[in-house]
Amino acid sequence: MKKFLTFGFWDRVARVILRNRLVILILILAATVFLATKWKDMRFSYTEANLLPADHPVNQEYQHFIDRFGEEGNLIVLGIQDSSLFTPEVLNRWNALSDSLNRYNEVALSVSLQDLKLLQKEDNPKRFDFVPFIGKKVTSLTEADHYKKQLFDSLPFYEGLIYNKKSGAVRSAIYLKKDIVNTPARKTFILEHLNPLIESFEAETGVDVRASGMPYIRTLNSKNIIDEIGIFVGGALLVTSLIFFFFFRSYRATMIAMITVMIGVMWAFGFLGLLGYEITVLTALIPPLIIVIGIPNCIFLINKYQQEYKIHGNQVKALQRVITKVGNATLMTNITTASGFATFILTKSSLLKEFGVVASINILAIFLLSLLIIPIMYSYMTPPKERHLKHLGRSWIERFVSWMENMVRNRRITIYMVSLGLLIISMIGMSQIRVSGSLLEDMPKSTTFYEDIKFFENEFDGIMPLEILIDTKRPKGVLKLPTLKRMDELSNTITEIPELSKPVSIVNLVKYSKQAFYNGAPKYYQLPTSNERNFILPYASSFGDNAGLMNSYVDSTGQYARMTTFMQDIGTDQMEKVENNLNTKINALFPKENYNISLTGKALVFQKGTDYLVNNLIISLSLAIFLIALFMAWMFRSFKMILISLIPNLLPLVITAGLMGFLGVPLKPSTILVFSIAFGISVDDTIHFLAKYRQELMKTGWKIKTSVYASVRETGHSMLYTSIVLFFGFSVFMISDFGGTIAMGGLVSATLLFAMFANLLLLPSLLLSLERNIANKKEFKEPSIDIIDPDGDEDNKLDGI
């Protein structure tokens, strides 16, 4: 491997690149066209991100529930809180909206005022009939008031499901067909049919309609993700190009860099299509990430080209030395960056695996593109003019580097004290970090659909389904009175939990049956006694297939029942308390020898997935640190240097974690990514610095102080350039509407800024303070890889360019 990566090898690479420019450009164009043809295969996610592996017990329990009762996230709700609803004009228009929805093939069942059924007792023969609540068009205000009074005073069966008695809010429940919930048909129905119908109703009546439910949220959320891809790519290109031009003051340098990263973006989309991966909230970040990570490659290469040309004025030699001198270092830094992303592949979460695979592949691809395109394009252009080289001696950069050098020379104690103080304060902040499993926390707060979520949380106690699966272990066991009483008591417990809505189960229908048996008197909305059950049973046996919605709550054998409640947007800690309270009650009510009870549903799966992901990503980060430490050991062959070099890279991570604690930013899937991403990128500066330090040691005859100061001066310029680009590049993500993306952008930007100062202040200070322990000639004399060309004056000429 060492032979493979020697500068003799890179000299041959330079010759191949520069002597086969046209062929290489044609190959890049062909690869770009090929990957562009794969864009059509990109798929957008129509399901929630399942963070758990398929074989996880919580996932298996959820799959068991799906096998029994089918997809449970198929409910869309429409809500109104307006006194004008119970006027003839608005009520008829609301009913017409329900009629319109029922005509769509995508709708399995609609439960609105128009669709409500009254359970009515008939004696000849003994049966219960379902009769319409509103049987005809409403013609008068008196009639509308009658329906309102009957609904709120006489139909407790629909309380919490259709109306809120305290506030007067009313909602409709639209159940999509289960086989289209996770398909593009759901998106088409919501965006092209449902939303236009709602807008038409609002325009005609002047009444605001609230819309929510998991299918609705997922559709609008995925639409926002898709919309943001273009914004991120455009924003990243704009910001990085402006910064790039500010540094280089060269239109052609900026143009070459932008062409390079835009081809990288095209490849990123192509790889997503080629691998058949879905566009998720994570994979949507990859194209702009490629821009932000690719620009530093361009800076290193173009800056080195201009430096070389300024020294000797030979364009051919400058182009060759760009490849031979910077190629190895850039390859190593891109490998470490890719390694930070690649550790996600080792998690069992398919969401993170796909993100890790595509990100790491494209980081190496953008390195290859930079190494090929930049020297080749410059070889076809005229040599740089004096104005193109002015930035190399820019005074403000020199002042910054001089300040850094002065701090390392004279203020090392100050550097250590500040570092120690930040460490202590950050550890205090770390103790305040909480883990969040909120399904809605990252969603755009400024959107109408988020406001609607909060409306349904306030009026109907949530929209995220939490399911309780009850296995009675015997056929027809659900309809046994002892089972129904146990379910009723559990239902009462759920109702008392503020974070949960009033549950829906077969118990509700049995209670309604007793009310109907007593001619609809609301006070009889309760479970029948043993004697009453014998009288009611002949009537209830007539339900057959007419029970409509409630058939979804008992399976065909009568052995399994489900109880559905809806949960507010709560975090992991609250969810654990709710889960513990429910399990305590369940264990007390349902003997394990007679019942198997399990909690499941999308809300619980997501909560458990967050806990699982945080634990796995902590392991992933630890692995990334370990792998990169091994990588640096292989490069520098010095265990002591590994320990020294890890300190300035781990300290920024601790500071960032402290900031998260103080700012109340929780650990969640989006923010836990920050640490692996930032560590993989920040270690690049360490590699550049230590490589330069080793080179200076050999040039100065192992004079440590001279070597450290020279390394600060030499690497300070490029570190400042790349850190500024990375800071503002990642800051682009803060324009997102998604809380997790905003937090990730801000935290990565801050971490990389801290890392720059740590590598230019703390790392050289440590090298100086521990010089006797780490400046061992044997450790630095024969590194495994020559990161920087030890012979900077070798004149390798290329003919035929």
Residue, then its C-alpha position, 0 to 999 in steps of 0.5 A: m500500500k505504501k508503494f501504491l501511494t508514494f509520490g512516484f505513483w502520483d507522478r505517474v497519475a499526473r502524467v496519465i491525467l494530463r496526457n489523456r485529457l480529452v479521453i478523461l473528459i469524454l469518460i466523465l461526460a459518459a458517466t454523467v449521462f449514464l447516471a443522469t438516465k438513472w434519475k428516473d429511478m429515484r423513488f420518494s418515500y411514502t412510508e414513515a422512516n422505520l428506524l428499527p431493524a426488521d428483526h427487532p421485537v417491537n417491529q415484529e409485534y407491530q407486524h403481527f398487529i398489521d397481519r391481524f388488522g392491516e395498515e393502521g395509519n390510514l386515517i385522515v381527519l378534517g376538523i371545524q371549530d365554527s359556530s356557523l357549522f350548524t346553519p343550513e348552508v354550511l351544514n349542507r355544504w359540509n355534508a356535500l364535501s363528505d359525499s364527494l369524498n365517498r365517491y373516490n376509489e381511494v376512500a374506504l370509509s368516511v365518517s362525517l355528520q352526513d355518515l353518522k348512524l343511529l343505532q335503533k332497536e326494532d322488535n319484529p324481528k328483534r334487531f338493531d338497525f343503523v339509521p342515518f343521523i341526517g337523512k335529508k337536506v337541512t332546510s331550516l336553522t331549527e332543524a340544524d339546531h336539533y341535530k346539534k343538540q342530538l349530537f352533543d347531548s345524546l350520542p356519547f358513542y361519537e364523543g372524542l371521535i366526531y365531536n368535542k363537547k367542551s369546545g364544540a369542535v367537530r371533525s370528519a374521519i376519512y379512512l383510506k383504503k389500506d392498500i394505497v396508504n403507502t403508494p403514490a396514489r395517496k399523494t395524488f388523492i391528497l394533493e389533487h383531490l382532497n386539498p382542492l375540495i377543502e379549498s373550495f369549501e372554505a371559499e364558498t363558506g368562509v369557514d376554516v377547515r383543519a386537516s391532519g392524520m398520518p397519511y396527510i402529514r406524511t404526504l405534505n411532509s414528503k412534499n416539503i422534503i422534495d421542495e427543499i432539495g432544490i433550495f438546498v442545492g441552489g443555496a449551497l451553490l450560491v453561498t459557496s460560489l460567493i465565498f469562493f469568489f471572495f477568496f480567489r477573486s477569479y471568475r474562471a476559478t469559481m466557474i471551474a469549482m462550480i462545474t466540478v461540484m455540479i457534476g458531483v450533484m448530478w452523480a449523487f442523484g444518479f447513484l440514488g436512482l442506480l441503487g434504488y434508494e428512496i429520497t428521505v429526509l436524510t438522503a435529501l441532504i446528500p446533494p448539498l453535502i457534496i457541494v459543501i464537502g467538494i468545494p474544499n477539494c477545489i480550494f486545495l487544488i486551485n490554491k496549490y496550482q496558483q502557489e506553484y505557478k507563482i513560484h516558478g511560472n511554469q504552467v505544466k509543472a504547476l499542474q503536475r505538482v497539484i496532482t503529485k503534492v495535493g493528490n495524496a493529502t486530498l485522498m486521505t482527507n476524503i477517505t477520513t470524511a467518507s469513513g465518518f459517513a460510512t460508519f452509518i452502514l454498520t447500523k441495522s437501520s436501513l434509513l441510515k445504511e442507505f444514507g451512509v452508502v450514498a454519502s460515502i460513495n459520493i464523497l470519494a466520487i467528488f474527490l475523483l472529479s476534483l482531481l481530474i476536472i480541475p487540472i485538465m480544465y486549467s491545462y486548456m486555459t491561459p496561465p494565471k495572471e497577476r490579479h488571479l494571484k493577489h489573494l495569496g498574499r491577502s493581508w487580513i489572512e496573514r494577520f489572522v495566521s500571525w495571531m494564531e502563531n503568536m498565541v501558540r508562541n506566547r499564550r499556551i497557558t491561556i489556550y489550555m485554560v480556555s480549553l479546560g474551561l470550555l470542557i468543564i462548561s460543556m460537560i455541565g451542558m451535556s448533563q442536560i441533554r435529553v433524548s427526543g422521540s417526537l414524531l412531529e418535532d422536526m416538522p416545519k413549524s410555520t406550515t398550516f398542516y403543523e398548526d392543524i396538528k396542534f389543533f387536533e392535539n388540543e381538541f381531540d388529544g392527538i393524531m398519532p395512533l397508539e394501538i393495544l392488541i388484545d389476544t384472549k387466547r380463545p375464539k370468541g373470547v373478545l365478546k365475553l363479558p369479563t373481557l369487555k369489562r377489563m377492556d372498559e376499565l383499561s379504556n377509563t385509565i387511558t381516558e384519564i391520561p392527558e397525553l392520550s385520547k379517548p380510545v375506540s374499541i368494540v367496547n364502545l359499540v357494546k355500550y351503544s347497544k345497551q343505550a339503543f336497547y333502552n331507546g337511546a337514553p344517554k345514561y345507559y351508555q355503559l356495558p350491560t350486566s350479565n342479565e341485560r346481556n341475555f336480553i340484548l344478545p338477540y338484538a346484537s346478533s343482527f349486526g352482521d356486516n352492518a357494524g361498519l367501522m367497528n368490524s375493524y376492531v375485532d378479528s374474524t375469529g373473535q379471539y383478537a381485539r384492538m383498542t386504538t387511542f391517539m397520542q399527543d406529540i410527546g418526547t421519549d421520557q413522557m412516552e416511557k411514563v405513559e407506557n409504564n402506566l399502561n403496562t402496570k394497569i394491563n398487568a393488573l387487569f389481564p392475567k397473563e395465563n388468559y391474555n396476551i396484551s401488547l402495545t404497538g402502533k406507529a407512534l410507539v415504533f418511532q419512539k422505540g426507533t429513536d432510542y435504538l438509533v441513539n444507542n447505535l449511533i453512539i456506537s457508530l461514532s465510537l467506531a468512527i473515532f477508533l477507525i480514524a485513529l487506526f488510520m492515522a496510526w497507519m499513516f504516522r506510525s506513532f501511538k502518542m501522536i494518535l492520542i495528541s491528535l484526537i484531543p483537538n477533534l474530540l473537544p469540539l464534539v464535547i463543546t457541541a454536545g454542551l451547546m445542545g444541552f444549554l440550548g435545549v436541542p435534544l438528541k434525535p436521529s437528525t442531531i446525532l448525525v452531527f458528531s459523526i459528520a463533524f468528526g469525519i470532516s474536522v480530522d482532515d485539518t489534523i491530517h494536513f497539519l501533522a503531515k506538514y509538521r512531519q515534513e518540517l521536522m525533516k527539513t529543519g533537522w528535528k527542530i520542533k519549535t521551528s517546525v510547529y510555527a512553520s506548520v501553523r503558518e503554512t496550513g493556517h491559510s488553507m484551514l481558514y479557507t476551508s473552514i469558512v466554506l464549510f461553516f457557511g456551507f453547512s449553515v445553508f441547512m439552517i434555511s430549512d423548515f425542518g427543525g432537525t435539519i436546522a439543528m444539524g446545519g447549525l451544530v455542524s457549522a459550530t463544531l467545524l469552527f471549533a475544530m479549526f481553532a482547536n487544530l490551529l491553537l490547541l494541537p500545536s500547543l500540545l506538540l510544543s508542550l510535549e515535545r520531548n515525549i513525541a518528537n521521536k525520529k523513529e516514529f516520524k522518519e518512515p511514515s506509512i504514507d507520504i501525505i506531502d511530497p518531501d521533495g518540493d523542488e523536484d522538477n518533473k516535466l510533462d511533454g505533449i500537453 
